[in-house]
């Protein structure tokens, strides 16, 4: 593995890392000036409000629950733990900037090149997919920073290192999994590399430490749901299957979502960008055999490939791919640097690298400038679902009568902004295991009746999905009462009264 340059190069390397981190921070500071409505429209998905509600309920002594009643494991625990003291809307610029700096440091550790590190850091600092996805109020930036920190420490560890360093690696890896469970998939090949490169004793201690860090959360999941993994994954897979997405379709959409680094219409430049990103993932697996790429970079590339396949062929929730692929997008510039600088490249290649970085940064700034200066600008996310959930909730909730119980598949913002006395029940099962089981087993009518749901609010397509999962022979009638004035892309939420007759008809 190439060694980071020392001596006369040490100060420039530190300056490079500091500069790209500062650039990323400065470019994200305008988000602090946005009001809650702008953040809601541009960067916060509905899931953000689940996380905030769970943190608020934990602080109130109600435990891990989104609605104050049903316990859930459908969240990433580390971000909720950090939000418990505040549980408020915020667009933190620090963690995204830290992720950019850590990506640059990882590139430096893998290549020993300040030019490579500067390029990687600047791409993450200026890329719209990073600037507008990382500060989404969820675990995205925290997970990226934890994952990259683990990779950096791995890359900078040498055989024979003190055992305490391996305990630190394991602790970081455990925190990365607590930040987002898919880090276990991405880091698994790096763990295998560590056994071969750093010795099984050190790698074993790191693995045991990581398990010790995540074990309490696994225990909570088993206690609440009987499943060691968050219940949200099963619920999302059920929704994707109910929407008719098959493996080939989700794989194709996944390649397009990889092209989300180029924020354009889905069928504009996204296919070409997706193919380029896929190449950056696959080429290290070939180059490492010829010594043109650091073995750890190849292991991280294999982890990216495993994560891509897990989401496209396993989970299949195409509407979340932009967020799900954030770790891949963070590592792709690092993998590209490892390919270009795996061996000392000639001057012409270094010049081309610099020009490519300048072009990508220029494009990113060109696309970001209108949004950062005017948050009312049309969103740049090609794959993200429409936002404005908080605005919609504040518009719709006053239309509910006293004593109502509201059900919704997308219940995050509705639950967060609900006034005291109004219970909002999650129906897609992401934070409600019994609702997920009812949807999966076609017992929606029975569940609506048991939960005492009097009203339903959601998009038309989710209304149709709910009615398709009603018990055989039962009848659920949804009478429209109010259609929200807030447009969410092509969708609007409609409020319905619910009449559930679960008596089977002959």
N, C-alpha and C positions, 0 to 999 in steps of 0.2 A: 504494500500500500504506500502511495507517495506520502512523504513526511511534510508537514507544514514547515515552511522556511523559517529559520530562526536567525538570531544575530541581527544584522542590519535590516532584515525583512520584518522583524517582529513588530516594530512600531508601525510601519505601513499597514501590516495586516490588522493590527488593532484599530487603526484609524479607519480602515475600510469597513470593518464590521460595525464600528460606531456610526459611521456616516450613513450606511444603508439602513441601519435601524432608526436613526434620526429622521432620514427621509421618509421612511414608512410612517413614523409617528406624525410628522408634520402633515402628510397627505391625509391623515385620518382625523386630524384635529377639527376640521370643519363639521364633522358629524356631531361634535359636542354642541354646536350652535343650532343644530336642527331641533325643532320641537318634537313632542311625542307623536304628533300626527305624521310628520315627515318620516320619522323612523319607522312608524307603523306601515306607511305606504311603500317605503323603499327597501327596508332590510329585515323587518320582523315577520316571520311566518306565524301561523296560528300556534304552532308548537311552542313558540317562545312564551306564550301566555300559560300553557300548561306548567312549564318550568317555574314561572313566577308564582302561580297559584300554589304549587306544591311547596315551594320555599316559604310562602306566606303561611300556609297551614301548618307546616312544621314549626315555624316560629310561634304560632298560636297554640301549640300543644296538641294539635289534631293528628300529628303523624304524617307519613308520606301519602297524601291523598290530594287529588285535584279538586274534588267537590266537597271536601270536608267530611265525607262519609265512607267511601269505598277506598280501602288501601290499595296502593299501586306500586309496581316496580318499573313502570314504563317511562323511565327517565335515566339520564346519566348522572350518577351520584355526586361526582366531584363538583360540577358546576352548581348543582343545587346546594351543596354544602357551603359554597362560597357566597351564594345569593341569600341564604337564610337571614343574615343580619340586615339586608336591605330590601330584598324582593321588590325592586322597582325597575322601571324601564330605563335602560342606559345603553349607550353605544361606546363600549370601552375601547379606546384606541391603543392601549398599552400592549395587551396580549397579541393583537395582530402585528404590531411593530416588532414585538419580541420574536414572533414566528419568522418574520422576514430576516431578522438578524441571525437567528439560529440556523435557518436554511443556508445563509451565506457562510456561517462558520462550518457547517457540515460540508459544504463544497470545498472550503479551504482544507479541511481535514482529509478529504478524499483525494484532492488533487495537488495540494501544496501551492496553489496559484491564487494570488490576490486578484488577478483579473477574472478568474472563474468565480471567486467569491463575490466580487463586486457585481458581476452580471446577474448572478442568481438573486442576490439581495435586492437589486434594483427592479428586477422583473416582478418579484413578490411585492415590492413597495408600490409599484405603479399599476399592476394588473387589476382591472376592474373586478375580475372574479374573486380576487382576494380582498380588495378594498370594500366591496359591498356584500360579501358573503360572510367574512369573518366576524364583523360586528353585529351579528343577527340576534344577539341576546341569548343564544343557545351555547352549546359547548364547543362550537366549531373552532374558534380561535384557541381556546384552552386546550382542546385535543391536539390541534396542530402543534402548538408550542411544546406540549408534553411529549408528543411523538418525536419531534425533531430534537428535543433535548436528549432523549434516550439514544437516538441515533448518533448524536454528536459525541456523547460520552463513550459509546461503543467504538466509534471511529478513532477516538483519541486514546484508547486503552491499548497497552502493549502486553505481550506475553510476560508473565512474571510480575504483573502489577500487584500491589498490596490487596489483600482480600477485602479490605474495607471498600475499595473501589468497586468491587463486584456487588457488594451489598448496596452501594449507591446506584449501580446500574439497575439492579432488581427493584429498588424502591421507585426509581423513575419509571421503569416499565410498568410497575403496578399502578402508579398514578396515571400513566397514559391510558391504561385499560379502564380505570375508574372515570377518566375524562370521557372516553368513548370506547365502548366494548370492542369495536372493530379493530382497535389497535392490536389486539391479540392476534388477529389474522395477519395483519401487515408485518408485525415484528417477529412472527414465528420463524420465517426463513433466516432472519438476522440472528435469532437464537441458535439455530443450527450452525450458522457460520461461526458464532462465538465459541461453540464447542470445539470446532476444528481449529480455529485460529488462536484462541486464548486458553484452551484447555478445559477439560470437563469439570475440574474442581471449581474453578472460578465461575464457569457458566452455570454449574449446578447450584452454587450459592446464590447467584443472581436469580435463578428460576424460583428457588425456595423463598427468597425475599419477596419477589413479585407476588407469589401465591399468598404469602402472609399478608401483604397489603390489600389484596382483593378479597381475601377469604371472608371478612365480615360482611361485605356487600353480597357475596354469593350466599352466605347464610341467611341474610334478610330476604333475598329472592326466594330461596327454598322455603323459608318459613311462611311467607305471604302467598306464594303461588305454586310451590312445588317444582318450580323451574329455576335452574341456576342462572338463566339469562333474563334480561328485562322482558316483560310481557309485551312490550310495544312491537318487538320484531315479529312475533307470531301474528299479531293483529294486522300489521301492515301487509304481511304476506297474504293474509286472508282477503284483504281489500283488493290487492293486485289481482288475485285469482278471480275474485268476484267481478272485477272489471274486464275480464277476458284476456289479460295479457299472458301470452305464452313465452317460452324461452327464447325463440328466435326473435320475436318482436322486442323483448326487453334487452336482448343482447345488442340488436341494431340501435335501439334508442340509447343504450349505454355508450356506444361508440360516438354517437352524436353528442351525448352529454359530456364526454371527454373534451369535445370541442368547445365546451363552455368557457374555456380560457379565452376564446374569441367571442365576445358577447355580441352576437348577431342573431338574426332570425335563425330558427332551428335548421332550416334547409337552405340557409345562405352559405356562409363560409364554414359553418360548423362541421360538415362532413370532412373537409380537407384538414381542418384543425384537429378533429378527432383522430384522423389517421396519423397525423404528425405526432400527436401525444402517444398514441398506441406504439408508434415506432420507437419513441424515446423510452418506452417501457420494455419493449422486446429486444432492442439492439444490445443493451448491456448483457443480456443472457447469452448472446452470441459472442460479444467482444471479449468477455472475461476468459473464454477458453484460449484466446490468442494473447492474453496479457495486455489487452488494450483498455481494460477497465478494472477498477478496484473490485475485489471480490465482495466487499460489503455493499458496494453500489449494486452489484448484480443481485445480492440477497434482498435488498430493498426493492429492486425492480420486480423480483419474483413475488414479494409481498404485495406490491401494487397490483400485479396480475391476479393474484389470489383474491384480493379484495374486490377487484372488478368483477370477477366471475361469481363471487359470493353474492354480490348485489344484483347482478343482471340475471343470473340463472337460479338464484336462491330466493332472494327477497322480492325482486321484481317491481318495486315501487318507483316507477319512472319519474313521478312528479317530485321525488326527493333526490334525484341523482345529482343535481348540482351540489347539494350540501353533502351527500354521502361521499362524493368523489373529492372532497376538499383535501384529504391527505394525499391522494394521488396527484392532484394539481400542485400541491406544495413540493412534492418530491420530483416532479418531472423536470423542472429547471436544474435541480441538483444532478439528476441522472444524465441530462444533456451535457452538463459541465464535466461529469466523470468520463463521458465518452470522448469529448473533445480534448480534454487535458489529461487523459489517462496516461499518455506518454507525452513528453515535451513536444508540443506542436510547433511547426515552423511559424515564422512571423506572419505569413499570409493567412494561416488559419486563425491566429490570434486576432488579426485585424478583422477578419470576417466575423468572428465571435463578437468583437466589440461593436461592429456595425449592426449585427443582428440584435444585440441587446438594446442599442440606441433606437432601432426601428420599433421594437416591441414596447419600449418605454414611451416613445413618442406617440404610438398608437394608443397605449393605455391612458396617458395623460389627456390626449385628445378626446377620448370617450368619457373620461372621468370628469373633466372640467365642467361641462354643462350640469352634471348631476350634483357635484359638490357646491356649485354656485347657486343652483336652483333645484332644491329637492323635489319640486313639482314636475321635473322632467320625466319623460317616460322611462320606466325601469330598463336597465340594460340586461337583466337576466334572461337568457334564452330559455332556460328550462325551469326556472323557479315558478311555483304557483303564484297566482295573484295575491297581492298583499292588501293592506287596508282593513285587516280584521278588527282592529280596535275601533276604527271609525265606524265600521258596520255595526259592531256591538252597541256602541253608544247611540246609534240611530235606532236600532231595533228594540232594545230592552225596555224603553218606556212604553211600548205597545202591549206589553204583557200585563194581564190583570193580576191583582193581589192574590196570593196563594197558589200561583201557577208553579208547575214543575216543568222545566224546559229540557227537551232532549235534542241533541245535535251530534252529527258525526264530527263536525269541526266545532268543538265546544270550547277551545282554549280561551279566546278573547271573551266569548259570552260569559264563561265562568269567572274570569278575572274581573270583569267590569260589572258583574251582576250585583244588584243592591242587596243589602241584608234581607233575609227572609225568602229570597228566590234561589231555589236549588237548580243548578244546571248539571245534567247528567250526560256524560260522554257516551256516545253510542257506537263509535267505530272501534272501541276496545283498546285504543292505544294507552289509555290510563285507567281502564276499567275492565278487568278480566272477565267478570260475568257477562258484560255486554259483548265482548269479543266472542265468547262461547256461544251466545245466542245468535250472533250474526253468522258465525261459522256453521252452526247446526240448523239454521233456518227456524229459530224460535223467537223471532223479533216481537211478535204479538204478545206472547207470554211475558217477555221481559218488559215491554212497555207497561203492561198491566201491573206486574209485580213492583215496578219502580214508581208507579203512580204518575207517569208522565202525562201531562195534560196538553202540552204544546210541543211542536217540533219546528226547528228553524235550520235551513241549509239551502245549498244550491239545488237546482232542479235535478242534476245528475245524481246527487247523493240521495235525494228523495226517491228517485227511481231505484237506486241500489237498495235502500231500506225496504221498499215494498216488495222487491224480489225475494227477500229473505224472511217473509212472513210465514208463520206456521201453516202447514197444509190444511186447507179447509177453513182457515181463519180469515178475518177481514179487518183491515186497518184503513180507516178513512181519514184523510188529511184535508181539511177544509182551509183554503187560503184566507188569511186575515189581513196581512200587510206585506208588501214587497219593499225591501230596503231601497232607499234612495241612493245608496252607495254602490257604485259599480266596482266590481273586482275583476278587472280584465273583461272577459266575455260573460261573466257570471254576476248574478245578484242573489242575495239570500231572501227567501220568502218565509214568513211566519205562518204556521198552520195550527189549528186546533186538532187534537187527536181523539179519535173514537176507535177504541180497540175492542173488537168482539172476537174472543178466542175460542168460542164454541165451534167445534168442527161441524161443517155442513156436509150433508150426504152428497 
